[in-house]
Amino acid sequence: MRKPIIAGNWKMYKTASEAKQFVEEVNGLVPNTEKLDAVICAPALFLAQLVVSSKESALQIGAQTMSEQDEGAFTGEISPVQLADIGVKYVIIGHSERRQYFGETDKSVNQKVKAAFAHDLVPILCVGETLEHRENGETGSVVEAQVEKGISGLSEEQITQLVIAYEPIWAIGTGKTATAEDANEVCGIVRKKVASLYEDQTAEQLRIQYGGSVKPANVDELMGMEHIDGALVGGASLEVESFVKLLEAGSNA
Ligand SMILES: O=C[C@H](O)COP(=O)(O)O
C-alpha cells in the first residue's frame, strides 16, 4: 500500500504574509498523517518561515528546485545542505518550467536527485511530454527516457523513497487535464520502466503523482487510478479551500 502524497507547487506566487497566513490556516485542517503526506512547495524566500509556521502541524514544506552543488560560488543558487538545514523535507526536481526556461537537462536533473538524497531530502522528480510528443505518439518513449536518465545510479532503497510526478506539459496551467485513464496509463509506463531497472517490489513501492490542472472536481477520479498515488498541484494549491479539498481526497483514496 503506497501512502498518497498531495503536494502544492506555488511557483512564483504569494507574498511572505500571504504564504504565512495560508500555512497557519491549513495547519489545523491537514487530515490524518497516517494516510497522507501533505506538502507545500513554496518560493525559496519563504521556506524558513514556513517550516517554523508549520511546525506543530502535519504539513511539510518543500522547495521548488535546488542546486546540485553543496556549496560554492554559484550566485543566486540554493543548496541541498541549506534546505536540509532549515528543515525542508521535499524538493521538486526537473519541473518542466525549469527544463524549459532554465536549461535543466536530464543530466543535471539526475545530479540534483542524487544531491537531494545525499542530504535526506525527498526528490519529486518531474517528467512529462509536450503536446507535439503526444500527437506524434511519442509519450511513452519520451517519459521512459526521462525516467531512466533521471533515476540513473539510484539504489533500490532510494527508489522506494523517491516520488515521480508525471506532468504532461500541455496540461499544466491550461485547464486541460489528461483523462484519468490516460494519466494512469502513463503512470503505469513509468512504473513498468522502473520495474525493468529495479526489483519489481521496489517499483511497486515507488509513489507516482499526476500533475496538470488537478482540482477538487477531478482529483477523486485521478486518485482512484491504480498507478496514481498523489498529485502535484499548481493553481488549485494557492487557495486554502481548494487545497484542503485535495488533501481530503488524498487521505480518502
Ligand atoms: O507543479 C504543478 C504543475 O505544474 C501543475 O500546475 P497546474 O495545477 O496549475 O496545472
The ligand as a Gaussian input file, in Angstrom:
#p B3LYP/6-31G(d) Opt

LIG

0 1
 O        3.688000      21.641000     -10.476000
 C        2.498000      21.756000     -10.795000
 C        2.086000      21.677000     -12.161000
 O        2.891000      22.439000     -12.999000
 C        0.635000      21.769000     -12.414000
 O        0.168000      23.103000     -12.407000
 P       -1.414000      23.365000     -12.532000
 O       -2.059000      22.528000     -11.467000
 O       -1.579000      24.824000     -12.314000
 O       -1.810000      22.897000     -13.903000

